[in-house]
């Protein structure tokens, strides 16, 4: 029974984190934060922190709502651990420099240079929809969502029988 409960909780959390991600990352983020979160210095850090705060709040509300409707009472410490994983890594990824460094170390320089878009005459953008940077950003967030779901589930079910 513990395994079935853990699988159900993991599935509910993973679906919630994955399916709420676009809402949190696109709809809940202000235009100013979207444009400014990768800038250097205090201004960029402030925009990124504000985006991560709205992202985390929305995901937390969603995770609590879904798990409660399904009859789970996830301990706050377990939920905080998963949300913390999502929040901290989301901030690091969205600051852009760390993500670009990891991408280059992984041999993705050519992909980053090739997968760009031209939205305005004579201006090639390397960030935003349709670019390698956005695709790598989203892939990183999604795989970390699996880790957050797994961590939350493990902490929530490790003592149950």
Backbone as a chain_set.jsonl record, in Angstrom:
{"seq": "XXXXXXXXXXXXXXXXXXXXXXXXXXXXXXXXXXXXXXXXXXXXXXXXXXXXXXXXXXXXXXXXXXXXXXXXXXXXXXXXXXXXXXXXXXXXXXXXXXXXXXXXXXXXXXXXXXXXXXXXXXXXXXXXXXXXXXXXXXXXXXXXXXXXXXXXXXXXXXXXX", "coords": {"N": [[0.815, -1.195, 0.0], [2.003, 1.224, 0.7], [3.722, 1.714, -1.444], [1.929, 2.077, -3.575], [0.568, 4.341, -2.69], [2.7, 6.167, -2.637], [3.432, 6.202, -5.349], [1.079, 7.267, -6.441], [1.002, 9.795, -5.209], [3.431, 10.886, -6.156], [2.845, 10.935, -8.917], [0.675, 12.73, -8.946], [1.904, 15.083, -7.955], [3.962, 15.437, -9.858], [2.508, 15.776, -12.24], [1.141, 18.103, -11.567], [3.258, 19.975, -11.075], [4.502, 19.944, -13.619], [2.401, 20.654, -15.37], [1.519, 23.096, -14.387], [3.724, 24.61, -14.775], [4.054, 26.116, -17.31], [2.022, 28.065, -16.919], [2.912, 29.345, -14.573], [5.435, 30.223, -15.42], [5.013, 31.762, -17.692], [2.431, 33.171, -17.804], [2.107, 34.184, -15.154], [4.316, 35.712, -14.754], [5.588, 38.982, -14.8], [5.872, 41.429, -17.451], [8.051, 43.134, -17.12], [9.673, 41.678, -15.355], [10.209, 39.411, -16.905], [11.741, 40.534, -18.949], [13.834, 41.635, -17.492], [15.081, 39.773, -15.74], [17.438, 38.431, -16.413], [19.38, 40.324, -16.488], [22.496, 41.83, -15.463], [23.638, 42.433, -12.068], [22.031, 44.161, -9.23], [19.464, 44.926, -10.131], [18.701, 42.968, -12.037], [18.766, 40.712, -10.371], [16.684, 41.348, -8.608], [14.418, 41.379, -10.317], [14.427, 38.703, -11.107], [14.118, 37.374, -8.648], [11.579, 38.28, -7.912], [10.015, 37.154, -9.955], [10.475, 34.408, -9.419], [9.284, 34.25, -6.919], [6.503, 34.645, -7.478], [6.137, 32.484, -9.171], [6.723, 30.301, -7.475], [4.799, 30.634, -5.462], [2.416, 30.241, -6.908], [2.769, 27.589, -7.83], [2.869, 26.286, -5.366], [0.303, 26.745, -4.254], [-1.182, 25.37, -6.193], [-0.154, 22.725, -5.922], [-0.89, 22.101, -3.272], [-3.687, 22.317, -3.478], [-4.341, 20.309, -5.413], [-3.301, 17.949, -4.226], [-4.746, 17.878, -1.816], [-7.417, 17.681, -2.716], [-7.262, 15.137, -3.742], [-7.033, 13.694, -1.465], [-4.65, 13.592, -0.04], [-2.479, 14.618, 2.556], [0.018, 16.405, 2.507], [2.951, 16.724, 4.324], [4.128, 19.85, 5.586], [6.896, 20.285, 5.677], [7.877, 18.46, 3.782], [6.637, 19.428, 1.466], [7.741, 21.995, 1.418], [10.411, 21.366, 0.942], [10.367, 20.318, -1.696], [9.3, 22.552, -3.057], [11.302, 24.343, -2.485], [13.489, 23.246, -3.886], [12.554, 23.597, -6.516], [12.297, 26.433, -6.529], [14.89, 27.547, -5.886], [16.551, 26.453, -7.902], [15.177, 27.4, -10.111], [15.6, 30.137, -9.946], [18.421, 30.217, -10.309], [18.691, 29.119, -12.907], [17.176, 30.976, -14.411], [18.675, 33.281, -14.178], [20.392, 33.187, -16.212], [23.297, 33.29, -16.919], [24.486, 31.049, -15.46], [23.065, 28.894, -16.671], [23.809, 29.165, -19.367], [26.557, 28.672, -19.108], [26.586, 25.97, -18.25], [25.335, 24.821, -20.471], [27.25, 25.308, -22.459], [29.4, 23.83, -21.452], [28.288, 21.331, -21.779], [28.488, 20.998, -24.436], [26.772, 22.439, -26.097], [27.112, 24.788, -27.504], [27.054, 25.268, -30.302], [24.365, 24.737, -30.856], [23.154, 26.769, -29.346], [24.078, 28.984, -30.769], [23.041, 28.528, -33.299], [20.203, 28.11, -33.119], [18.39, 30.579, -33.149], [16.315, 33.543, -33.37], [14.787, 35.854, -35.669], [13.108, 38.571, -35.021], [12.725, 41.207, -35.589], [13.63, 43.418, -38.226], [16.926, 42.952, -39.112], [17.746, 42.312, -36.513], [18.851, 39.798, -34.505], [17.722, 37.552, -32.194], [18.833, 35.792, -29.354], [17.514, 34.778, -27.276], [14.334, 33.973, -25.804], [11.063, 32.948, -27.073], [11.287, 30.176, -29.27], [14.026, 29.897, -29.389], [17.233, 28.311, -28.776], [18.162, 28.773, -26.195], [15.811, 29.217, -24.71], [14.566, 26.719, -25.031], [16.423, 25.002, -23.762], [16.319, 26.086, -21.202], [13.625, 25.515, -20.486], [13.693, 22.7, -20.591], [15.509, 22.141, -18.53], [14.103, 23.157, -16.298], [11.925, 21.383, -16.29], [13.053, 18.814, -15.843], [14.07, 19.222, -13.327], [11.715, 19.584, -11.973], [10.852, 16.945, -11.807], [12.704, 15.917, -9.958], [11.994, 17.525, -7.75], [9.356, 16.651, -7.316], [9.84, 13.964, -6.695], [11.445, 14.188, -4.39], [9.675, 15.5, -2.619], [7.663, 13.549, -2.457], [9.089, 11.358, -1.38], [9.879, 12.37, 1.14], [7.333, 12.806, 2.201], [6.22, 10.288, 2.395], [7.947, 8.501, 3.627], [7.768, 7.651, 6.267], [5.333, 6.427, 6.451], [3.136, 3.558, 6.46]], "CA": [[0.0, 0.0, 0.0], [2.883, 2.389, 0.742], [4.218, 1.948, -2.797], [0.83, 2.625, -4.38], [0.354, 5.708, -2.203], [3.834, 6.977, -3.082], [3.301, 6.381, -6.798], [-0.037, 8.184, -6.69], [1.414, 11.139, -4.802], [4.43, 11.345, -7.12], [2.147, 11.249, -10.165], [-0.106, 13.958, -8.758], [2.829, 16.212, -7.853], [4.657, 15.638, -11.12], [1.553, 16.358, -13.192], [0.871, 19.475, -11.136], [4.428, 20.805, -11.345], [4.728, 20.045, -15.07], [1.312, 21.346, -16.065], [1.448, 24.48, -13.931], [4.954, 25.319, -15.137], [3.849, 27.199, -18.293], [1.236, 29.137, -16.292], [3.79, 30.073, -13.647], [6.584, 30.803, -16.106], [4.615, 32.688, -18.745], [1.295, 34.024, -17.453], [2.248, 34.838, -13.848], [5.51, 36.557, -14.783], [5.343, 40.301, -15.388], [6.713, 41.778, -18.599], [9.304, 43.72, -16.618], [10.506, 40.609, -14.803], [10.652, 38.579, -18.026], [12.799, 41.255, -19.665], [14.933, 42.054, -16.632], [15.621, 38.765, -14.82], [18.769, 38.0, -16.806], [20.321, 41.453, -16.458], [23.467, 41.756, -14.361], [23.51, 43.338, -10.934], [20.876, 44.114, -8.326], [18.192, 45.027, -10.859], [18.409, 41.646, -12.576], [18.463, 39.809, -9.244], [15.361, 41.71, -8.091], [13.417, 40.893, -11.27], [14.412, 37.242, -11.051], [13.542, 36.98, -7.353], [10.131, 38.536, -7.948], [9.438, 36.109, -10.811], [10.526, 33.131, -8.702], [8.291, 34.315, -5.834], [5.164, 34.387, -8.031], [6.185, 31.117, -9.692], [6.668, 29.375, -6.341], [3.493, 30.774, -4.806], [1.403, 29.61, -7.754], [2.972, 26.138, -7.78], [2.525, 25.801, -4.025], [-1.161, 26.722, -4.176], [-1.632, 24.281, -7.053], [0.209, 21.428, -5.332], [-1.74, 21.875, -2.098], [-5.062, 22.093, -3.939], [-4.46, 19.004, -6.066], [-3.094, 16.846, -3.28], [-5.864, 17.845, -0.855], [-8.598, 17.147, -3.406], [-7.044, 13.7, -3.898], [-7.012, 13.055, -0.152], [-3.32, 13.595, 0.567], [-2.096, 15.723, 3.425], [1.474, 16.43, 2.388], [3.556, 17.509, 5.403], [4.671, 21.12, 5.11], [8.341, 20.16, 5.468], [8.061, 17.772, 2.502], [6.246, 20.365, 0.419], [8.742, 23.074, 1.397], [11.632, 20.847, 0.309], [10.133, 20.288, -3.142], [9.163, 23.924, -3.543], [12.632, 24.95, -2.383], [14.275, 22.765, -5.024], [12.068, 24.31, -7.701], [12.549, 27.876, -6.441], [16.318, 27.881, -5.952], [17.07, 26.138, -9.234], [14.527, 28.288, -11.073], [16.34, 31.401, -9.876], [19.747, 30.034, -10.919], [18.518, 28.943, -14.361], [16.661, 32.201, -15.027], [19.693, 34.332, -14.197], [20.94, 32.954, -17.546], [24.736, 32.985, -16.984], [24.768, 29.652, -15.093], [22.504, 28.0, -17.683], [24.678, 29.253, -20.54], [27.827, 27.998, -18.792], [26.335, 24.526, -18.272], [25.064, 24.45, -21.86], [28.521, 25.288, -23.197], [30.149, 22.665, -20.968], [27.628, 20.14, -22.322], [28.691, 20.963, -25.886], [25.599, 23.003, -26.769], [27.427, 26.115, -28.057], [26.552, 25.343, -31.672], [22.904, 24.813, -30.769], [22.828, 28.123, -28.876], [24.372, 29.945, -31.843], [22.215, 28.235, -34.473], [18.757, 28.226, -32.868], [18.044, 31.952, -32.785], [15.177, 34.027, -34.157], [14.803, 37.253, -36.091], [11.759, 39.116, -34.82], [12.722, 42.538, -36.188], [14.595, 43.578, -39.314], [18.326, 43.146, -38.741], [18.03, 41.989, -35.117], [18.759, 38.372, -34.212], [17.597, 37.318, -30.751], [19.289, 34.477, -28.901], [16.667, 34.388, -26.145], [12.909, 34.117, -26.039], [10.413, 31.823, -27.757], [11.876, 29.691, -30.501], [15.486, 29.863, -29.336], [17.859, 27.215, -28.028], [18.23, 29.139, -24.777], [14.498, 28.971, -24.104], [14.34, 25.271, -25.0], [17.273, 24.437, -22.704], [15.729, 26.59, -19.961], [12.416, 24.743, -20.184], [14.098, 21.319, -20.32], [16.102, 22.101, -17.19], [13.022, 23.317, -15.317], [11.081, 20.177, -16.262], [13.755, 17.704, -15.191], [14.158, 19.567, -11.905], [10.387, 19.301, -11.44], [10.823, 15.518, -11.45], [13.449, 15.816, -8.706], [11.181, 18.14, -6.694], [8.238, 15.736, -7.048], [10.386, 12.777, -6.049], [11.869, 14.575, -3.039], [8.464, 15.744, -1.827], [7.013, 12.254, -2.237], [9.909, 10.552, -0.466], [9.746, 12.933, 2.493], [5.944, 12.696, 2.671], [5.78, 8.899, 2.574], [8.993, 7.63, 4.172], [7.396, 7.088, 7.568], [4.018, 5.781, 6.406], [3.134, 2.122, 6.204]], "C": [[0.867, 1.271, 0.0], [3.376, 2.732, -0.665], [3.144, 2.569, -3.676], [0.564, 4.075, -3.987], [1.467, 6.634, -2.706], [3.756, 7.227, -4.591], [2.191, 7.373, -7.142], [0.346, 9.622, -6.342], [2.438, 11.698, -5.782], [3.757, 11.759, -8.433], [1.356, 12.544, -10.072], [0.803, 15.187, -8.703], [3.514, 16.492, -9.184], [3.738, 16.263, -12.161], [1.281, 17.821, -12.843], [2.044, 20.384, -11.457], [4.619, 21.012, -12.847], [3.651, 20.883, -15.756], [1.12, 22.788, -15.603], [2.671, 25.295, -14.365], [4.73, 26.41, -16.188], [3.028, 28.365, -17.736], [2.13, 29.998, -15.411], [4.879, 30.842, -14.385], [6.202, 31.838, -17.149], [3.534, 33.677, -18.296], [1.506, 34.802, -16.16], [3.438, 35.804, -13.801], [5.194, 37.9, -15.437], [6.274, 40.526, -16.577], [8.067, 42.306, -18.147], [10.234, 42.643, -16.081], [11.038, 39.695, -15.904], [11.827, 39.234, -18.751], [14.031, 41.487, -18.796], [15.636, 40.977, -15.84], [17.019, 38.273, -15.177], [19.807, 39.1, -16.796], [21.301, 41.297, -15.3], [23.099, 42.704, -13.223], [22.217, 43.214, -10.156], [19.53, 44.172, -9.046], [17.781, 43.664, -11.412], [18.044, 40.66, -11.485], [17.075, 40.077, -8.682], [14.255, 41.19, -9.013], [13.297, 39.368, -11.191], [13.776, 36.757, -9.751], [12.034, 37.187, -7.34], [9.416, 37.495, -8.818], [9.394, 34.773, -10.071], [9.513, 33.124, -7.555], [6.882, 34.04, -6.364], [5.066, 32.969, -8.561], [5.97, 30.119, -8.543], [5.327, 29.453, -5.628], [2.407, 30.064, -5.601], [1.545, 28.09, -7.725], [2.591, 25.566, -6.415], [1.012, 25.704, -3.86], [-1.71, 25.56, -4.996], [-1.352, 22.918, -6.46], [-0.659, 21.107, -4.119], [-3.168, 21.567, -2.541], [-5.233, 20.698, -4.531], [-4.31, 17.867, -5.058], [-4.221, 16.757, -2.259], [-7.127, 17.275, -1.486], [-8.486, 15.63, -3.544], [-6.904, 12.964, -2.566], [-5.654, 12.957, 0.517], [-3.169, 14.807, 1.469], [-0.571, 15.717, 3.467], [2.033, 17.276, 3.531], [4.234, 18.763, 4.846], [6.169, 21.052, 4.855], [8.635, 19.488, 4.126], [7.737, 18.714, 1.344], [7.269, 21.497, 0.289], [10.039, 22.614, 0.729], [11.481, 20.839, -1.211], [10.035, 21.677, -3.728], [10.512, 24.644, -3.509], [13.537, 24.532, -3.526], [13.859, 23.512, -6.287], [12.457, 25.788, -7.667], [14.025, 28.221, -6.628], [16.876, 27.612, -7.347], [16.436, 27.023, -10.302], [15.265, 29.633, -11.11], [17.679, 31.279, -10.605], [19.628, 29.927, -12.441], [18.109, 30.256, -15.02], [17.625, 33.38, -14.966], [20.53, 34.245, -15.469], [22.418, 32.572, -17.58], [25.037, 31.546, -16.571], [24.249, 28.654, -16.135], [23.377, 27.997, -18.943], [26.003, 28.539, -20.308], [27.664, 26.479, -18.839], [26.093, 24.054, -19.701], [26.366, 24.372, -22.665], [29.386, 24.106, -22.766], [29.588, 21.36, -21.53], [27.749, 20.062, -23.843], [27.54, 21.541, -26.691], [25.855, 24.385, -27.382], [26.874, 26.28, -29.468], [25.043, 25.476, -31.717], [22.474, 26.212, -30.35], [23.031, 29.161, -29.977], [23.436, 29.763, -33.041], [20.729, 28.524, -34.246], [18.433, 29.594, -32.275], [16.841, 32.362, -33.629], [15.397, 35.486, -34.555], [13.369, 37.755, -36.014], [11.6, 40.502, -35.455], [13.812, 42.584, -37.255], [15.999, 43.827, -38.767], [18.681, 42.802, -37.303], [17.802, 40.501, -34.895], [18.763, 38.205, -32.701], [18.053, 35.91, -30.417], [18.484, 33.985, -27.707], [15.203, 34.616, -26.518], [12.357, 32.938, -26.816], [11.094, 31.467, -29.068], [13.39, 29.596, -30.504], [15.983, 28.659, -28.533], [17.885, 27.534, -26.535], [16.907, 28.868, -24.076], [14.222, 27.474, -24.007], [15.169, 24.607, -23.902], [16.771, 24.851, -21.328], [14.527, 25.721, -19.558], [12.751, 23.285, -19.865], [14.689, 21.181, -18.924], [15.029, 22.228, -16.111], [12.203, 22.036, -15.19], [11.778, 19.021, -15.557], [13.904, 17.975, -13.69], [12.802, 19.376, -11.235], [10.223, 17.849, -11.048], [11.545, 15.311, -10.118], [12.647, 16.397, -7.541], [10.009, 17.241, -6.32], [8.712, 14.509, -6.28], [10.795, 13.073, -4.605], [10.664, 14.781, -2.133], [7.787, 14.43, -1.475], [7.787, 11.419, -1.226], [9.772, 11.071, 0.963], [8.344, 12.733, 3.065], [5.554, 11.262, 3.009], [6.783, 8.01, 3.285], [8.625, 7.004, 5.508], [6.07, 6.344, 7.561], [4.141, 4.305, 6.098], [2.003, 1.76, 5.294]], "O": [[0.509, 2.27, -0.623], [3.439, 3.905, -1.034], [3.425, 3.493, -4.44], [0.36, 4.932, -4.847], [1.2, 7.752, -3.147], [3.99, 8.346, -5.05], [2.351, 8.215, -8.026], [0.048, 10.551, -7.093], [2.333, 12.852, -6.198], [4.069, 12.811, -8.991], [1.362, 13.355, -10.998], [0.512, 16.208, -9.325], [3.635, 17.647, -9.593], [4.141, 17.175, -12.882], [1.203, 18.672, -13.729], [1.859, 21.449, -12.047], [4.871, 22.132, -13.293], [3.949, 21.715, -16.614], [0.607, 23.614, -16.358], [2.649, 26.525, -14.325], [5.176, 27.539, -15.983], [3.306, 29.523, -18.047], [2.107, 31.226, -15.494], [5.207, 31.972, -14.024], [7.007, 32.716, -17.459], [3.717, 34.889, -18.404], [1.121, 35.968, -16.078], [3.535, 36.623, -12.887], [4.597, 37.942, -16.513], [7.324, 39.894, -16.691], [9.102, 41.966, -18.721], [11.441, 42.685, -16.318], [12.186, 39.254, -15.845], [12.79, 38.562, -19.121], [15.15, 41.53, -19.306], [16.712, 41.238, -15.302], [17.719, 37.746, -14.312], [20.982, 38.851, -17.063], [20.97, 40.7, -14.276], [22.341, 43.656, -13.41], [21.416, 42.305, -10.376], [18.567, 43.538, -8.616], [16.628, 43.258, -11.266], [17.121, 39.862, -11.646], [16.363, 39.141, -8.317], [13.267, 40.626, -8.541], [12.194, 38.821, -11.208], [12.975, 35.822, -9.765], [11.296, 36.355, -6.812], [8.341, 37.013, -8.459], [8.375, 34.084, -10.1], [8.941, 32.076, -7.254], [6.141, 33.271, -5.753], [4.029, 32.322, -8.42], [5.14, 29.215, -8.637], [4.78, 28.425, -5.229], [1.571, 29.365, -5.028], [0.547, 27.379, -7.608], [2.044, 24.466, -6.337], [0.501, 24.693, -3.379], [-2.604, 24.846, -4.543], [-2.216, 22.042, -6.488], [-1.11, 19.974, -3.956], [-3.787, 20.64, -2.019], [-6.175, 19.987, -4.181], [-5.11, 16.932, -5.047], [-4.612, 15.654, -1.875], [-7.829, 16.477, -0.864], [-9.489, 14.919, -3.472], [-6.684, 11.753, -2.542], [-5.524, 12.297, 1.548], [-3.675, 15.889, 1.169], [0.042, 15.107, 4.343], [1.632, 18.428, 3.694], [4.834, 18.734, 3.772], [6.669, 21.684, 3.924], [9.546, 19.907, 3.413], [8.479, 18.785, 0.364], [7.616, 21.903, -0.819], [10.689, 23.392, 0.03], [12.368, 21.301, -1.929], [10.617, 21.957, -4.777], [10.823, 25.448, -4.388], [14.268, 25.354, -4.078], [14.704, 24.0, -7.037], [12.9, 26.333, -8.678], [14.368, 29.086, -7.435], [17.589, 28.445, -7.906], [17.086, 27.361, -11.292], [15.516, 30.186, -12.181], [18.029, 32.133, -11.42], [20.379, 30.57, -13.173], [18.639, 30.612, -16.072], [17.405, 34.384, -15.643], [21.304, 35.158, -15.759], [22.76, 31.587, -18.235], [25.786, 30.868, -17.274], [24.927, 27.674, -16.444], [23.647, 26.94, -19.512], [26.517, 27.875, -21.207], [28.506, 25.781, -19.403], [26.591, 23.001, -20.098], [26.546, 23.455, -23.467], [30.025, 23.458, -23.596], [30.328, 20.397, -21.731], [27.18, 19.167, -24.468], [27.351, 21.171, -27.85], [24.905, 25.081, -27.741], [26.293, 27.316, -29.792], [24.503, 26.236, -32.52], [21.544, 26.78, -30.924], [22.249, 30.103, -30.102], [23.084, 30.732, -33.714], [20.076, 29.122, -35.102], [18.23, 29.74, -31.07], [16.403, 31.611, -34.501], [16.093, 36.24, -33.876], [12.527, 37.405, -36.841], [10.496, 40.915, -35.81], [14.802, 41.856, -37.174], [16.228, 44.798, -38.045], [19.831, 42.987, -36.907], [16.692, 40.002, -35.077], [19.681, 38.654, -32.015], [17.704, 34.952, -31.107], [18.74, 32.9, -27.185], [14.895, 35.369, -27.442], [13.102, 32.027, -27.178], [11.432, 32.338, -29.869], [13.982, 29.248, -31.526], [15.255, 28.078, -27.728], [17.654, 26.653, -25.707], [16.891, 28.342, -22.963], [13.695, 27.011, -22.996], [14.665, 23.74, -23.188], [16.795, 24.053, -20.391], [14.439, 25.257, -18.421], [12.154, 22.698, -18.963], [14.402, 20.215, -18.216], [15.045, 21.491, -15.125], [11.828, 21.652, -14.082], [11.157, 18.322, -14.757], [13.866, 17.046, -12.883], [12.741, 19.041, -10.052], [9.538, 17.54, -10.074], [11.043, 14.602, -9.246], [12.626, 15.814, -6.457], [9.699, 17.085, -5.139], [8.063, 14.071, -5.33], [10.513, 12.282, -3.705], [10.639, 14.289, -1.004], [7.385, 14.219, -0.331], [7.196, 10.838, -0.316], [9.569, 10.288, 1.891], [8.183, 12.515, 4.266], [4.657, 11.04, 3.822], [6.481, 6.842, 3.526], [9.125, 5.93, 5.843], [5.714, 5.7, 8.548], [5.143, 3.86, 5.538], [1.832, 0.588, 4.958]]}, "num_chains": 1, "name": "protein.A"}
